[in-house]
Amino acid sequence: MLITLQQKYPLKMGSNKVGRRKQKGLLYLDDGNKEISGERIDLRMTRGPEGLRLSIVDLGSMNGTYVRSPEGVEKKLEPGVEVEINATHIVRLGRSVKCKVKLGRVIHNSELDIKSTIRHGPATSPRKAGNHHGSSSGE
């Protein structure tokens, strides 16, 4: 069974770290699949001459962070390298978490929208009772 969780967080100027660890200052990502690191990505919001700018940095994840452009081209981020993104990019964390950013004209209209697809229950069907490996012929 697949369960989809949706979480929204307001973004602030400067660093917006996202991860599975519950700690002050970290945007908590409820990840039932345990694919997401304690501190996974940093979304950095700054003000440029043309308005708000947003960039993303992978903080050294094991399952990879990917950014998909509006044209559908997906690129894996190198850990520690800052890449500028905008509201038309989709960020994928591992296999099951997708993020979109709503970047408003003013800071209080900017938010992070996270969708997680979580597999709940066993991935394969349980064995039938009486199905044993090997044979026993003790009689």
Helices and strands as residue ranges (DSSP letters): E 2-10, E 14-19, E 26-28, E 41-48, E 51-58, E 65-68, E 74-76, E 82-85, E 90-93, E 97-102, G 107-109, E 111-119
